[in-house]
Amino acid sequence: MLKAITTLLVFQLAGEILAQFAGLPLPGPVLGMALLMLALLGFGRTPDWLNETADVLLRHFSLLFVPASVGLMQYLSRIEAEWLPIVVTLIVSTVISIAASALTFVAVAKLVGAAPRDDERKAAP
């Protein structure tokens, strides 16, 4: 487990360093996750020791939401004052995310030939 957590932290650190030195507008942990994914793709599979640790972390993933919940309680008065913009933003961003996901799915399906193209649909009886 120590080896896996060290690996995860090393990739997070690499992402932080890349974000800082390259001036990229992405968070370091996101870049670190992308680097880890590229490394695992290059390796060809996920090592068992990393897979086991990831399973343990995912089983206790809900604990990571405790600090966020405490933060919500700390700023409850501000949330009460600005609930309408928050709700509107959540709804609009959700709709945009769903639309972007659907468009991406359709584009990838066309690229890999998994879905009929528009011209094939018209030709079908």
Accessible surface in RSA format (square Angstrom, percent):
REM  Atomic radii and reference values for relative SASA: ProtOr
REM  Chains: A
REM  Algorithm: Lee & Richards
REM  Probe-radius: 1.40
REM  Slices: 20
REM RES _ NUM      All-atoms   Total-Side   Main-Chain    Non-polar    All polar
REM                ABS   REL    ABS   REL    ABS   REL    ABS   REL    ABS   REL
RES MET A   1   122.13  63.2  82.73  54.8  39.40  93.8  49.60  42.2  72.54  96.1
RES LEU A   2   145.88  81.2 139.55  99.8   6.33  15.9 141.74  99.5   4.14  11.1
RES LYS A   3   127.68  62.3 117.74  72.2   9.95  23.7  82.44  74.2  45.25  48.2
RES ALA A   4     0.52   0.5   0.33   0.5   0.19   0.4   0.33   0.5   0.19   0.5
RES ILE A   5    61.44  35.0  61.44  45.8   0.00   0.0  61.44  44.2   0.00   0.0
RES THR A   6    67.93  48.3  65.94  66.9   1.99   4.7  55.19  74.1  12.75  19.3
RES THR A   7    30.43  21.6  26.67  27.0   3.76   9.0  18.97  25.5  11.47  17.3
RES LEU A   8    52.23  29.1  46.19  33.0   6.03  15.2  46.71  32.8   5.51  14.8
RES LEU A   9   106.56  59.3 102.17  73.1   4.39  11.0 102.51  72.0   4.05  10.9
RES VAL A  10    85.30  56.1  83.63  75.7   1.66   4.0  84.55  73.5   0.75   2.0
RES PHE A  11    46.47  23.3  46.32  28.7   0.15   0.4  46.47  28.2   0.00   0.0
RES GLN A  12    72.25  40.4  70.43  51.5   1.82   4.3  13.39  28.5  58.86  44.6
RES LEU A  13   105.17  58.6 102.84  73.6   2.33   5.9 104.70  73.5   0.47   1.3
RES ALA A  14    37.72  34.7  30.32  46.8   7.40  16.8  34.76  48.9   2.96   7.8
RES GLY A  15     0.00   0.0   0.00   N/A   0.00   0.0   0.00   0.0   0.00   0.0
RES GLU A  16    63.25  36.3  62.97  47.6   0.28   0.7  25.92  50.1  37.34  30.5
RES ILE A  17    82.38  46.9  80.47  59.9   1.91   4.6  82.38  59.3   0.00   0.0
RES LEU A  18    70.60  39.3  67.45  48.3   3.15   7.9  70.45  49.5   0.16   0.4
RES ALA A  19     9.72   8.9   5.60   8.6   4.12   9.4   5.63   7.9   4.09  10.8
RES GLN A  20   137.43  76.9 114.73  83.8  22.70  54.0  34.65  73.8 102.78  78.0
RES PHE A  21   174.37  87.2 141.04  87.4  33.33  86.7 143.45  87.0  30.92  88.5
RES ALA A  22    57.93  53.3  22.43  34.6  35.51  80.8  33.95  47.8  23.98  63.5
RES GLY A  23    62.06  76.5   0.00   N/A  62.06  76.5  33.58  92.1  28.48  63.8
RES LEU A  24    72.97  40.6  61.02  43.7  11.95  30.0  61.32  43.1  11.65  31.4
RES PRO A  25   129.13  94.1  90.70  82.7  38.43 139.7 105.37  87.0  23.77 147.7
RES LEU A  26    87.46  48.7  81.34  58.2   6.12  15.4  82.75  58.1   4.71  12.7
RES PRO A  27    77.64  56.6  65.35  59.6  12.29  44.7  77.08  63.6   0.56   3.5
RES GLY A  28     3.76   4.6   0.00   N/A   3.76   4.6   0.00   0.0   3.76   8.4
RES PRO A  29    58.92  42.9  53.88  49.1   5.04  18.3  54.36  44.9   4.56  28.3
RES VAL A  30    68.12  44.8  67.22  60.9   0.91   2.2  67.22  58.4   0.91   2.5
RES LEU A  31    17.47   9.7  17.18  12.3   0.28   0.7  17.18  12.1   0.28   0.8
RES GLY A  32     1.10   1.4   0.00   N/A   1.10   1.4   1.10   3.0   0.01   0.0
RES MET A  33   126.66  65.6 120.48  79.7   6.18  14.7  83.10  70.7  43.56  57.7
RES ALA A  34    42.97  39.5  38.10  58.8   4.87  11.1  42.53  59.9   0.43   1.2
RES LEU A  35    55.46  30.9  52.61  37.6   2.85   7.2  52.64  37.0   2.82   7.6
RES LEU A  36    24.34  13.6  24.34  17.4   0.00   0.0  24.34  17.1   0.00   0.0
RES MET A  37   107.79  55.8 104.71  69.3   3.08   7.3  68.07  57.9  39.72  52.6
RES LEU A  38   106.49  59.3  98.47  70.4   8.03  20.2  98.79  69.4   7.71  20.7
RES ALA A  39    45.94  42.2  28.00  43.2  17.94  40.8  40.03  56.4   5.91  15.7
RES LEU A  40    41.99  23.4  39.41  28.2   2.58   6.5  39.71  27.9   2.28   6.1
RES LEU A  41   123.23  68.6 102.23  73.1  21.00  52.8 104.86  73.6  18.37  49.4
RES GLY A  42    70.88  87.4   0.00   N/A  70.88  87.4  39.37 108.0  31.51  70.6
RES PHE A  43   119.55  59.8  90.57  56.1  28.97  75.4  97.16  58.9  22.38  64.1
RES GLY A  44    63.28  78.0   0.00   N/A  63.28  78.0  31.41  86.2  31.87  71.4
RES ARG A  45   141.81  59.5 130.32  66.4  11.49  27.3  71.53  97.8  70.27  42.6
RES THR A  46    55.26  39.3  43.04  43.6  12.23  29.1  17.76  23.9  37.50  56.7
RES PRO A  47    14.23  10.4  13.96  12.7   0.26   1.0  14.23  11.7   0.00   0.0
RES ASP A  48    98.20  68.8  95.32  94.9   2.88   6.8  24.24  57.0  73.97  73.8
RES TRP A  49    83.14  33.4  78.88  38.2   4.26  10.0  70.67  37.7  12.47  20.2
RES LEU A  50     7.98   4.4   7.98   5.7   0.00   0.0   7.98   5.6   0.00   0.0
RES ASN A  51    70.59  48.7  70.32  68.0   0.27   0.7   2.42   5.8  68.17  65.9
RES GLU A  52   113.88  65.4 110.99  84.0   2.89   6.9  45.20  87.4  68.69  56.1
RES THR A  53     3.95   2.8   2.74   2.8   1.21   2.9   1.14   1.5   2.81   4.2
RES ALA A  54    34.68  31.9  33.00  50.9   1.67   3.8  34.61  48.7   0.07   0.2
RES ASP A  55    67.70  47.4  65.06  64.8   2.65   6.3  13.29  31.3  54.42  54.3
RES VAL A  56    44.72  29.4  44.72  40.5   0.00   0.0  44.72  38.9   0.00   0.0
RES LEU A  57    81.13  45.2  77.38  55.4   3.75   9.4  77.72  54.6   3.42   9.2
RES LEU A  58   117.63  65.5 103.41  74.0  14.21  35.7 103.73  72.8  13.90  37.4
RES ARG A  59   166.87  70.1 134.47  68.5  32.40  77.1  68.32  93.4  98.55  59.7
RES HIS A  60    99.65  54.5  94.48  65.7   5.18  13.2  65.04  67.0  34.61  40.3
RES PHE A  61    96.10  48.1  95.67  59.3   0.43   1.1  95.86  58.1   0.23   0.7
RES SER A  62    81.14  68.6  71.52  95.4   9.62  22.2  49.07 104.5  32.07  44.9
RES LEU A  63   115.56  64.4 108.23  77.4   7.33  18.4 108.53  76.2   7.03  18.9
RES LEU A  64   119.16  66.4 103.67  74.2  15.49  38.9 105.05  73.8  14.11  38.0
RES PHE A  65   114.38  57.2 114.16  70.7   0.22   0.6 114.38  69.3   0.00   0.0
RES VAL A  66    82.72  54.4  80.74  73.1   1.98   4.8  82.55  71.7   0.17   0.4
RES PRO A  67    91.00  66.3  76.85  70.1  14.15  51.4  82.99  68.5   8.01  49.8
RES ALA A  68    59.84  55.0  44.62  68.9  15.22  34.6  56.18  79.1   3.66   9.7
RES SER A  69    56.70  47.9  54.99  73.4   1.72   4.0  30.99  66.0  25.71  36.0
RES VAL A  70    92.05  60.6  89.80  81.3   2.25   5.4  91.15  79.2   0.90   2.4
RES GLY A  71    23.92  29.5   0.00   N/A  23.92  29.5  23.05  63.2   0.88   2.0
RES LEU A  72   102.93  57.3 101.02  72.3   1.91   4.8 101.90  71.6   1.03   2.8
RES MET A  73   136.66  70.8 121.32  80.3  15.34  36.5 112.12  95.3  24.54  32.5
RES GLN A  74   131.47  73.5  99.73  72.9  31.74  75.6  35.97  76.6  95.50  72.4
RES TYR A  75   123.59  57.7 122.35  69.6   1.24   3.2  82.97  62.3  40.63  50.1
RES LEU A  76    80.52  44.8  80.00  57.2   0.52   1.3  80.00  56.2   0.52   1.4
RES SER A  77    86.32  72.9  76.31 101.8  10.01  23.1  48.06 102.3  38.26  53.6
RES ARG A  78   150.70  63.3 145.35  74.1   5.35  12.7  46.56  63.6 104.13  63.1
RES ILE A  79    49.68  28.3  49.51  36.9   0.18   0.4  49.68  35.8   0.00   0.0
RES GLU A  80   114.30  65.6  98.89  74.8  15.41  36.7  41.33  80.0  72.96  59.6
RES ALA A  81    84.22  77.4  43.79  67.6  40.43  92.0  55.32  77.9  28.90  76.6
RES GLU A  82    73.81  42.4  72.79  55.1   1.02   2.4  21.05  40.7  52.76  43.1
RES TRP A  83   144.58  58.0 143.74  69.6   0.84   2.0 115.55  61.6  29.03  47.1
RES LEU A  84   101.93  56.8 101.43  72.6   0.50   1.3 101.43  71.2   0.50   1.3
RES PRO A  85    79.77  58.1  72.44  66.0   7.33  26.6  79.60  65.7   0.16   1.0
RES ILE A  86    68.21  38.8  64.44  48.0   3.77   9.1  67.97  48.9   0.24   0.7
RES VAL A  87    60.28  39.7  60.05  54.4   0.23   0.5  60.28  52.4   0.00   0.0
RES VAL A  88    77.21  50.8  76.00  68.8   1.21   2.9  77.21  67.1   0.00   0.0
RES THR A  89    85.71  61.0  81.21  82.3   4.51  10.7  61.64  82.8  24.08  36.4
RES LEU A  90   107.46  59.8 107.17  76.7   0.29   0.7 107.44  75.5   0.02   0.0
RES ILE A  91   105.05  59.8 101.90  75.9   3.14   7.6 104.97  75.6   0.07   0.2
RES VAL A  92    77.22  50.8  75.17  68.1   2.05   4.9  77.18  67.1   0.04   0.1
RES SER A  93    51.09  43.2  47.36  63.2   3.73   8.6  39.17  83.4  11.93  16.7
RES THR A  94    71.66  51.0  67.28  68.2   4.38  10.4  49.76  66.8  21.90  33.1
RES VAL A  95    91.44  60.2  89.70  81.2   1.75   4.2  90.70  78.8   0.74   2.0
RES ILE A  96   108.41  61.7 105.90  78.9   2.52   6.1 107.90  77.7   0.51   1.4
RES SER A  97    64.19  54.2  57.68  77.0   6.51  15.0  33.88  72.1  30.31  42.5
RES ILE A  98   114.76  65.3 111.64  83.2   3.12   7.5 113.98  82.1   0.78   2.1
RES ALA A  99    48.18  44.3  41.46  64.0   6.72  15.3  47.98  67.6   0.20   0.5
RES ALA A 100    50.58  46.5  44.78  69.1   5.80  13.2  49.64  69.9   0.94   2.5
RES SER A 101    72.24  61.0  60.52  80.8  11.72  27.0  37.93  80.8  34.31  48.1
RES ALA A 102    53.21  48.9  44.89  69.3   8.31  18.9  52.68  74.2   0.53   1.4
RES LEU A 103   130.12  72.5 125.54  89.8   4.58  11.5 125.87  88.4   4.26  11.5
RES THR A 104    80.91  57.5  76.18  77.2   4.72  11.3  56.49  75.9  24.42  36.9
RES PHE A 105   146.95  73.5 141.68  87.8   5.27  13.7 146.59  88.9   0.37   1.1
RES VAL A 106    66.89  44.0  65.89  59.7   0.99   2.4  66.89  58.1   0.00   0.0
RES ALA A 107    51.90  47.7  45.19  69.7   6.71  15.3  50.76  71.5   1.14   3.0
RES VAL A 108    75.99  50.0  75.99  68.8   0.00   0.0  75.99  66.0   0.00   0.0
RES ALA A 109     7.45   6.9   4.68   7.2   2.77   6.3   7.26  10.2   0.19   0.5
RES LYS A 110    76.90  37.5  65.17  40.0  11.73  27.9  32.44  29.2  44.46  47.4
RES LEU A 111   154.07  85.8 120.44  86.2  33.63  84.5 123.82  87.0  30.25  81.4
RES VAL A 112   107.06  70.5  71.41  64.6  35.65  85.9  79.11  68.7  27.95  75.8
RES GLY A 113    56.42  69.6   0.00   N/A  56.42  69.6  24.69  67.8  31.73  71.1
RES ALA A 114    82.04  75.4  40.66  62.7  41.38  94.1  51.24  72.2  30.79  81.6
RES ALA A 115    31.83  29.3  24.45  37.7   7.38  16.8  26.67  37.6   5.16  13.7
RES PRO A 116    69.92  51.0  65.59  59.8   4.32  15.7  68.99  57.0   0.92   5.7
RES ARG A 117   123.81  52.0 123.80  63.1   0.01   0.0  36.59  50.0  87.22  52.9
RES ASP A 118    74.16  51.9  71.46  71.1   2.70   6.4  26.32  61.9  47.84  47.7
RES ASP A 119    92.66  64.9  82.28  81.9  10.38  24.5  44.64 105.1  48.02  47.9
RES GLU A 120    83.72  48.1  73.90  55.9   9.82  23.4  36.10  69.8  47.61  38.9
RES ARG A 121   130.42  54.8 114.03  58.1  16.39  39.0  56.36  77.0  74.06  44.9
RES LYS A 122   173.64  84.7 140.32  86.1  33.31  79.3  95.96  86.4  77.68  82.7
RES ALA A 123    87.47  80.4  50.47  77.9  37.00  84.2  62.56  88.1  24.92  66.0
RES ALA A 124    61.84  56.9  41.22  63.6  20.62  46.9  46.81  65.9  15.03  39.8
RES PRO A 125   179.64 130.9 107.06  97.6  72.59 263.9 144.99 119.7  34.66 215.4
END  Absolute sums over single chains surface
CHAIN  1 A    10211.8       8846.1       1365.7       7602.5       2609.2
END  Absolute sums over all chains
TOTAL         10211.8       8846.1       1365.7       7602.5       2609.2
